[in-house]
Amino acid sequence: MSTVDRSQHVMEAVSRDLRRIAGVVDEEIREAAGEPVAFTLFVWTKGRCSYISSATERGEIITVLGAMIARWKAGEADIPAHLARPDQ
């Protein structure tokens, strides 16, 4: 199987099971937080990305990802949320 075929096979397999996987992630986050917390899970292989999100508004996802990408492009350090100040 070529690398391209293998990547496609992997993404198809993950894509078929993504809702179940997201359900497990959602349960774990709810347990840790004590309440629902929005999340987006991205999975990818070479050149292909799939995602699932508990957020209901695509615009909200775009805003959060845009802010994160801007911090990465600015070379800011990745700071775990539990250590970050609210303005970070």
C-alpha positions as CSV (number, residue, x, y, z in Angstrom):
1,M,0.0,0.0,0.0
2,S,1.4,3.4,-1.0
3,T,1.9,6.2,1.6
4,V,-1.0,8.1,0.1
5,D,-3.3,5.1,0.1
6,R,-2.2,4.3,3.7
7,S,-2.9,7.9,4.8
8,Q,-6.3,7.8,3.2
9,H,-7.1,4.5,4.8
10,V,-6.1,5.8,8.3
11,M,-8.2,9.0,7.9
12,E,-11.2,7.0,6.7
13,A,-10.9,4.7,9.7
14,V,-10.6,7.6,12.2
15,S,-13.3,9.6,10.5
16,R,-15.8,6.7,10.9
17,D,-15.1,6.5,14.6
18,L,-14.6,10.2,15.3
19,R,-18.0,10.8,17.0
20,R,-17.3,8.0,19.5
21,I,-13.8,9.2,20.2
22,A,-15.2,12.8,20.7
23,G,-17.7,11.4,23.1
24,V,-15.0,9.8,25.2
25,V,-13.0,13.1,25.2
26,D,-16.2,15.1,26.1
27,E,-16.8,12.7,29.1
28,E,-13.2,13.1,30.4
29,I,-13.3,16.9,30.1
30,R,-16.7,17.1,31.8
31,E,-15.3,14.9,34.6
32,A,-12.2,17.1,35.0
33,A,-14.0,20.4,34.8
34,G,-17.3,19.5,36.5
35,E,-19.2,21.0,33.6
36,P,-19.3,21.0,29.8
37,V,-16.3,22.7,28.2
38,A,-16.1,23.3,24.4
39,F,-13.3,21.4,22.6
40,T,-12.2,20.7,19.1
41,L,-10.3,17.6,18.2
42,F,-8.2,17.6,15.0
43,V,-6.7,14.5,13.4
44,W,-4.6,14.4,10.3
45,T,-2.2,12.5,8.1
46,K,-0.3,13.9,5.2
47,G,-2.3,16.7,3.6
48,R,-5.7,15.7,5.1
49,C,-7.3,16.9,8.3
50,S,-10.6,16.0,9.9
51,Y,-12.1,17.6,13.0
52,I,-15.0,17.3,15.4
53,S,-16.1,19.9,17.9
54,S,-18.5,20.2,20.8
55,A,-18.8,23.9,20.0
56,T,-21.9,24.7,18.1
57,E,-20.8,27.9,16.4
58,R,-18.1,27.6,13.7
59,G,-17.3,31.3,14.2
60,E,-16.3,30.6,17.8
61,I,-13.9,27.9,16.7
62,I,-12.4,30.2,14.1
63,T,-11.9,32.9,16.7
64,V,-10.2,30.6,19.2
65,L,-8.0,28.9,16.6
66,G,-7.1,32.3,15.1
67,A,-6.0,33.6,18.5
68,M,-3.9,30.5,19.1
69,I,-2.3,30.6,15.7
70,A,-1.5,34.2,16.1
71,R,0.3,33.4,19.4
72,W,2.2,30.6,17.7
73,K,3.2,32.9,14.8
74,A,4.4,35.5,17.4
75,G,6.6,32.9,18.9
76,E,4.8,33.0,22.3
77,A,5.5,30.1,24.7
78,D,2.9,27.5,25.1
79,I,1.6,28.0,28.6
80,P,-0.7,25.4,30.2
81,A,-4.1,27.0,30.9
82,H,-3.8,26.3,34.6
83,L,-0.6,28.4,34.7
84,A,-1.7,31.2,32.4
85,R,-2.9,34.6,33.5
86,P,-6.5,35.5,32.3
87,D,-5.1,38.1,29.8
88,Q,-2.8,35.6,28.1
